[in-house]
Amino acid sequence: MSKGQLSAEQNARLRGVVRDELLTRVPKQLHLARLLGMPQGNLSRFLDGQLGATAPIVLRIALLLNRSVEDVLGIPRAAELIDPQEWRYPSRILSARAAYHEGVPLPQIRAALSASLRYDGDPGALWWLKMMREGHIAKPGTKRDTDWALKQVKVTWDKPLKTPGAKSKRR
């Protein structure tokens, strides 16, 4: 499965949802295809297993059935991630959601979400993501230990971090 495509299990579940819940209400594929915003031939090939669904089709199916995308695809709901200091660190919650999507353990993410820094301003999304990935803030200890750990990272606030696989631009 390449990035952005549904797994075989997700496509199979989606086919079942379309057959059981949509085709029973709109029995003609021609009419259902119009509701889904796709050609009838593509719907037919999808139902036969020759073609996988795309994200817009999944979203359309979920909206037609008034269900969540997670429910339609049969995947567990994402953890509730809340940042009580979002006004102070606006990019931190975005980093937390990206880290969750990458598979970073929830205790590391939640530790970063509850951290309060001595510095003014938001260090930036990539800085928070690095802290969550590496678990620097998740280690138990005192405020002095936290300050020491942050110094060990040696990241400057105004200097962008390199992410794995990212190419730097030459100036």
C-alpha positions as CSV (number, residue, x, y, z in Angstrom):
1,M,0.0,0.0,0.0
2,S,1.5,3.3,-1.0
3,K,1.0,6.5,1.0
4,G,-2.5,7.9,0.7
5,Q,-4.1,4.7,-0.6
6,L,-6.5,2.6,1.4
7,S,-5.5,-0.9,2.5
8,A,-7.1,-4.0,1.0
9,E,-9.1,-4.5,4.3
10,Q,-10.3,-0.9,4.2
11,N,-11.4,-1.2,0.6
12,A,-13.2,-4.5,1.4
13,R,-15.0,-2.9,4.3
14,L,-15.9,0.1,2.2
15,R,-17.3,-2.2,-0.5
16,G,-19.5,-3.9,2.1
17,V,-20.8,-0.6,3.4
18,V,-21.6,0.6,-0.2
19,R,-23.4,-2.7,-0.9
20,D,-25.2,-3.1,2.4
21,E,-26.1,0.5,3.1
22,L,-26.1,2.5,-0.1
23,L,-27.1,0.1,-2.8
24,T,-30.1,-1.0,-0.7
25,R,-31.3,2.6,-0.8
26,V,-30.2,3.5,-4.3
27,P,-30.3,0.2,-6.2
28,K,-29.1,1.5,-9.6
29,Q,-25.4,2.0,-9.8
30,L,-25.8,4.8,-12.3
31,H,-27.7,6.9,-9.8
32,L,-25.5,6.0,-6.9
33,A,-22.4,6.9,-8.9
34,R,-23.8,10.3,-9.5
35,L,-24.4,10.8,-5.7
36,L,-20.8,9.7,-5.1
37,G,-19.5,12.0,-7.8
38,M,-17.8,9.3,-9.8
39,P,-18.4,7.6,-13.2
40,Q,-20.7,4.6,-13.1
41,G,-17.9,2.5,-14.6
42,N,-15.6,3.3,-11.8
43,L,-18.2,2.4,-9.2
44,S,-18.8,-0.9,-10.9
45,R,-15.0,-1.6,-11.0
46,F,-14.7,-0.6,-7.3
47,L,-17.5,-3.0,-6.3
48,D,-15.9,-5.8,-8.4
49,G,-12.6,-5.2,-6.5
50,Q,-10.7,-4.0,-9.6
51,L,-10.4,-0.4,-8.3
52,G,-9.7,1.0,-4.9
53,A,-11.5,4.0,-3.4
54,T,-10.0,7.5,-3.1
55,A,-10.1,9.8,-0.1
56,P,-12.9,12.0,-1.7
57,I,-15.0,9.0,-2.3
58,V,-14.6,7.8,1.3
59,L,-15.5,11.2,2.6
60,R,-18.5,11.3,0.3
61,I,-19.7,7.9,1.5
62,A,-19.3,9.0,5.1
63,L,-21.2,12.2,4.5
64,L,-24.1,10.4,2.7
65,L,-24.4,8.0,5.6
66,N,-23.9,10.7,8.2
67,R,-21.1,8.7,9.8
68,S,-17.5,9.4,10.6
69,V,-14.7,8.4,8.1
70,E,-13.2,6.3,10.9
71,D,-16.5,4.4,11.3
72,V,-16.9,3.8,7.6
73,L,-13.3,2.5,7.2
74,G,-13.4,0.5,10.4
75,I,-10.4,2.2,12.0
76,P,-10.2,3.3,15.7
77,R,-10.9,6.9,16.5
78,A,-7.9,9.1,17.1
79,A,-7.1,9.9,20.7
80,E,-8.4,13.1,22.0
81,L,-5.5,15.5,22.1
82,I,-6.1,18.9,23.8
83,D,-3.6,21.6,24.5
84,P,-4.6,23.8,27.5
85,Q,-2.0,26.3,26.5
86,E,-2.8,26.5,22.8
87,W,-2.9,30.3,23.0
88,R,0.7,30.3,24.1
89,Y,2.0,27.5,21.8
90,P,-0.3,27.6,18.8
91,S,1.8,25.1,16.7
92,R,2.1,22.5,19.5
93,I,-1.3,20.9,19.0
94,L,-0.7,20.5,15.3
95,S,2.6,18.8,16.1
96,A,0.9,16.5,18.6
97,R,-1.7,15.4,16.0
98,A,1.1,14.8,13.4
99,A,3.1,12.8,16.0
100,Y,0.1,10.7,16.8
101,H,-0.4,10.0,13.1
102,E,3.3,8.9,12.9
103,G,2.8,6.5,15.8
104,V,4.6,8.4,18.6
105,P,3.5,6.9,21.9
106,L,0.7,8.9,23.6
107,P,2.6,9.4,26.9
108,Q,5.4,11.2,25.0
109,I,2.8,13.4,23.2
110,R,0.8,14.2,26.4
111,A,4.0,15.0,28.3
112,A,4.9,17.6,25.6
113,L,1.3,19.0,25.6
114,S,1.5,19.6,29.4
115,A,5.0,21.1,29.3
116,S,5.4,24.8,30.0
117,L,8.6,26.5,28.8
118,R,10.5,29.4,30.4
119,Y,10.9,31.0,27.0
120,D,8.5,33.5,25.5
121,G,6.8,32.5,22.2
122,D,6.2,29.3,20.4
123,P,9.4,27.4,19.3
124,G,7.6,26.1,16.2
125,A,5.9,23.0,15.0
126,L,9.1,21.1,14.0
127,W,10.7,21.8,17.4
128,W,7.6,20.3,19.2
129,L,7.5,17.4,16.8
130,K,11.2,16.6,17.5
131,M,10.6,16.8,21.3
132,M,7.6,14.4,21.0
133,R,9.4,11.9,18.7
134,E,12.5,11.8,20.8
135,G,10.6,11.9,24.1
136,H,12.9,14.5,25.7
137,I,10.0,16.1,27.6
138,A,8.4,12.8,28.5
139,K,11.1,11.8,30.9
140,P,10.2,12.2,34.6
141,G,12.2,14.7,36.6
142,T,12.4,18.1,38.1
143,K,12.2,21.5,36.3
144,R,16.1,21.6,36.5
145,D,16.2,18.2,34.8
146,T,13.9,19.5,32.1
147,D,16.0,22.6,31.6
148,W,19.1,20.4,31.3
149,A,17.4,18.2,28.7
150,L,16.4,21.1,26.6
151,K,19.9,22.4,26.6
152,Q,21.1,19.0,25.4
153,V,19.0,19.2,22.4
154,K,20.8,22.3,21.3
155,V,18.1,23.6,19.1
156,T,17.8,27.3,18.4
157,W,14.3,28.7,18.3
158,D,14.8,30.6,15.1
159,K,16.7,28.0,13.2
160,P,14.5,25.4,11.3
161,L,15.0,21.8,12.1
162,K,15.7,19.2,9.5
163,T,13.1,16.5,9.3
164,P,13.8,13.0,8.1
165,G,13.7,12.8,4.4
166,A,13.5,16.6,3.9
167,K,15.8,18.2,1.5
168,S,17.4,21.5,2.3
169,K,17.3,24.4,-0.1
170,R,20.5,26.0,-1.2
171,R,20.7,29.8,-0.9
